Amino acid sequence: AEAAHEIPTEPVAETESVEPEQSTVGVGSEAGTEPVEWSETFPEPLPAPRRWPWIFGSLIALLAIGVQCALAFRVELAVLWPEGRPALVALCDVAGCEVGLPAKVSLVGIEASDLHPDTTQPGRLVLTATLKNRAPFAQQFPHLELTLTDTADKAVARKVLTPADYLPAKSSPAGGMPSGADVTVAVGVEARDMTASGYRLYLFYP
């Protein structure tokens, strides 16, 4: 009888299933970087900027501008706001200025004038004139310029008369010309050795 022989077979290796490693990639990150760690806490909001220093600085700047404007237009303010004149005077005492009277030469006129020899003193002329303040407010007394001319209307001599020269001795130029007032001028002028036949009279503010 024939013996039965089994053909040997090669052993079959057992295969193990290997799961691929899962790579952990954080949200918003690139491969190869560490994952983003989420925090359960939130940063505190930044404190609101302080605005009061800016407001305080702006108020100081506006106040300084207002004081400068008040000093620059102190004369006009004193005319428009007479009740505020003491305050303007006090402000000028600190700033080293003074609140004077307006000087609008266009509102002051020479109503009449005359130049004639002085009958009491030979070689002396007497100038008489009437000045009128047409402004609705008091003004400074103007200066007068008297020019003596010859027969060809050429200047022979000039003389400037200040308010102290032509006002009466007891009057005060600081008070100014009242509104609508007429001021009479009478002043003697030395004219020895001068052959003057005419004159010109102007008023001005220095």
Order of alpha helices (4+ residues) and beta strands (2+ residues): alpha-alpha-alpha-beta-beta-beta-beta-alpha-beta-beta
